[in-house]
Amino acid sequence: SKNFGRDFMAGLKTLVGGEIKGYTEMLNEARQIATKRMVDEAEALGADAVVGMRYGSSAVMQGAAEVVAYGTAVKFKN
């Protein structure tokens, strides 16, 4: 699998503690993608901004997780 080496090293890292940089990088990328999708959706609705923005994550199966970005799309009065 694409992430076999990363998963193997992460398993070793959990034994000794510390940051798992490969996973940190993947989560950062996932947050960026989720944010872009949220902004694109807000723009498609004609929104001027997104307020109350938050992230969420959950495991969808062993070894896989999802990251979501959500907030409220708002339109300012002219």
C-alpha positions, 0 to 999 in steps of 0.5 A: 500500500502507498502508506505501508512504510509510513504506517510501519514507522508510525507503529514503531513511533507509538511505542516510544512516543512523540509526533508522527510527522507523516500523519501530521502532514497528512492531517494538515493536507486533509484540513487544507482540502476540506477548507478549500471544499467548504470555501468553494461551496460557500462561494457557489452559494454566493456567500461573502464569508464563512463564520464559526468555522470548525474541523471535525475528524472521525475514523471511518475504518481501521487505518482510515479517517475523514476530516471535515470542515464546517461553518456558516456561509454568510452574505453581507448586506449592501 
